[in-house]
Amino acid sequence: MGNLLKLLTCTELEQGPNFFLDFENAQPTEEEREVWNQVDLVLQDSESILMGLREYKGASQEIRDAIQNPNDFKHQERAWNSVCPLVIKLKNFYTFSIRLEEVLQGLLSELTYSLNTAPLASTALERKQALAKQFAEILHFTLLFDELKIRNPAIQNDFSYYRRTISRNRINNMNLEIENEVNNEMANRMSLFYAEPMPMMKTLSKATTNFVMENKSLPLEKTTDCLSTMANVCRIMLETPEYSSRFSSEDTLLFCMRVMVGVIILYDHVHPNGVFIKSSTIDIKSSLKVLKDQPADKVEGLLNALRYTTKHLNDESTPKNILMLLQ
């Protein structure tokens, strides 16, 4: 399983790509090393971000006590002192999304511009094995982050209380040291970020759309070919025991599902007609069936991501059978 992309058949143009993506073992070549190091520097922090989100308990009780006892200074102080460190955590999550957005641009550039010298997207990805793996890791992190965030209403409640309270305290000319960490401009940007049901996926979708718009010399199909190849390869590995059995961990199968869903969403944002049309280069029907064949508790977050973060699902061109699969 040494190579990330091992060509198994060569009928890609007729039947779609048929590869094994070794998400567990890819190592960067010298050609990839510079970009790989930049991305790795960011990805090294992804686990601590997820751990911080998993452990985020919020200050719901303290806020409730403060609201119910508006004239009790101790309750107000306790709520404020509980919320401020949480807001610093939320800022760290948000600034990580900015770092992720920046390195994604470099990854997309490497993966798509290499298509200019390769006959097929699969060949280009094979040359950039470790970078393709990092792209997959970003998508995996993104969807996992959003699954955790959407299940934690305390995040928005805490931040809303913080915004209300800091505005009131500012009017009363109170000393607000936290504004050295989270000034008004930062708070506004964080507010927009956390208002999204799935903020990390929104960030990546915007970054991919901006990449396409800012690189007008790069034909759009280079980007969509890269995305569709990854989506179709992930689907084939998941539905083919010969391939899925090669992974050493069952966790890698869920990793594959997240990557597949992630690239489907990005494709839907950058392709003018979206991913759900019949002529799409991603086999969306088969992809949805792969998800539907899994235990519901494992894939409900991924199905929700497709329902709520895609751009073209509710277009008239979306076939009814696809809509039914996502009901």
Disulfide bonds with the S-S distance in Angstrom:
none
